[in-house]
Amino acid sequence: MIENQDDRLITFSKRRSGIYKKIGELSTLCGNEILFIIFSPARKPFTFGHPSIESIANRFLNRNIHVIDDMHALIEAHRTVRIKKLIQLYNEVQSQIDASHETQKVLAQQITSGTDSN
């Protein structure tokens, strides 16, 4: 055990992040439902759950009742709306860039034709 309390907390934070990453990978690769609870040296609980902490905890506590996780659907719906807004914004910016290029072409032609006539 690490004797220095500050060093112990730092190590805990770094290792916890690594564990969360591995748990996330396991959940993604295997399609598992996962609930992970760990307490820090300061006795503060940290959790990780997929698809959500609540759905897994309820499923565990009520073994015969499968809880439908509406939170995941809400998150996906929000993500879809955000993606559509970003695509729309991208298209608007792209149209402005195209218009700017057309304006540059017209100006370049006017400058060239003005130079040719002089």
N, C-alpha and C positions, 0 to 999 in steps of 0.2 A: 504494500500500500504506500502511496506517495504521502510522505509526512507533512510537507509544506501545504497548507490549505489553499493558497493561491495557485500553486502549481497543480494541485489536484483538480480545482475548478476549471482551469485552463485545459487540462488534459481531458476532463469530462466533456467540455464543450466541443473540442476537436473530434473526439471519438464518437460523440453522439451524432454529429453531422455525418460522419462516415457510415455509421450504422443506419441512419435514415436513408442515405443514398443506396446502400445495399438492400434495404427493405423495399424501397421503391422499385429497384430493378427486379427483385424477386416477384413483386406484385405484377409488374408490367409483363415480364417474360412468361410467367406461369399462370397469370389470370387469377391469382388467389385473392381472397379477402384477408386482410391483415390488420391486426390491432397490436400495437406495441406500446407499452407503458414503462417508463424508467424514471427513477427518482434521483435527483442530483444529490451531491454530498450535503447540500443545504436543505435537503428534503423537499425540494420543489419538483412536482411531477411534470414530465414531458411525455407527449403522446404522438403517435403516428398511426393513422388509420386509412385504409383504402377499401371501399370507396369513401366511407366516412367513419369517424370514430363512433358516432351515435348508432349507425346501423349495425356495426359489428358488435358493439357492447350490448345493444338490445337483443341481437340474435343470440349472443352468448348467454345473457341472463334469462331469456325466454326461449329455451332450446327448441321448442316445437313451433314457435311463431316466427315466420320469416318476415322481417320488416322491409317494406319497399322503401328504397332510398330516393326520395324526391329531390334531395339536395343535389345529387349528381346530375339529374335532368335539368335542374335550374341553372347549374353552372355551365352545362353544355349549351343551353339556350342563350345564356348571356354571352358565351364565347362566340357563338354563331352570329349574334347581332353585332358584336364588336368587329368580327372579321368582315361582315358585309359593309359596315361603316368605313372600315379601313380601305376596302377595295373601292368603294365609292369615292373616298377622298383621293386615293391613288389615281383613279381615272380622271378626276377633276384636275389634279395637278398635271397629269400627262397631257390633257387637252390644252392647258395653259402653256405648257412647254412647246407643244406642236404649233400653237398659234404664234408663239414667240419666234419659232424657227421660220414660219411663213413670213412674218413681219421682217425678219432679218434678210430673207431672200429678196423681198420686194425692195427694201432699202438698198441692198447691194446692187440690184439691177438698176435702180434709179441713179445710184452713184456712178455705176459703170456707164450707163447711157448718157449721163451728164458729162462725164469725162470724155466720152467718144465724140460728142458734139462740139466740144471746145477744142 
